Amino acid sequence: MFFYHHQSSILVLVLYVDDMLLTGNNLALISSFIITLSTQFAMKDLENLHYFLGVQVVRTSSSMFLSQHKYVFDLLSMFLGPSLSLSHSH
């Protein structure tokens, strides 16, 4: 995880193998950073975040909810197979 802070601007970069999450409070800075990175690396912008490293991200107008429900359910399904009797809802 990398942080950049200058005056009132914050940029946070989370990098894991070939997955990258970039966020901050200054859209111009984020865009500039993406352009700079894309000149050095092949990148694909997936727009709004839904999943990252097994964590589901659900946004509302005022908050962000993080959940590992799907990750845990998939993990249990892998080990318990058809005998899994947990309720699965999104």
C-alpha positions, -999 to +999 in steps of 0.1 A: +000+000+000+013+034-010+001+068+002+007+102-013-003+133+006+004+168-007-015+198+008-051+187+008-047+159-019-045+122-009-038+093-032-038+057-021-025+029-042-030-008-032-011-032-053-013-070-051+005-090-079-014-077-110-044-062-092-043-025-084-067-003-065-063+035-068-083+060-049-081+095-035-099+128-030-086+146-060-099+134-094-073+155-114-045+139-094-059+104-099-063+109-136-028+123-139-014+093-120-033+068-142-019+085-173+016+084-160+013+047-150-003+038-183+028+051-202+049+025-183+025-004-178-004-021-197-035-013-177-072-017-179-095+006-159-125-014-146-143+017-134-163+013-102-150-013-077-171-043-070-146-069-058-110-067-048-090-096-034-121-114-022-137-084-007-171-072-021-176-035-022-211-020-021-214+018-024-243+039-013-246+077-018-229+083+016-209+052+025-191+021+014-198-014+028-171-041+026-180-078+029-162-111+025-195-131+023-190-143-012-154-152-006-163-173+025-193-189+008-171-199-022-144-213+001-169-233+021-185-245-011-152-257-024-147-279+007-182-289+016-195-292-020-232-301-025-237-307+012-234-269+019-267-258+034-259-221+041-283-195+027-265-175+000-277-140-007-260-109-021 
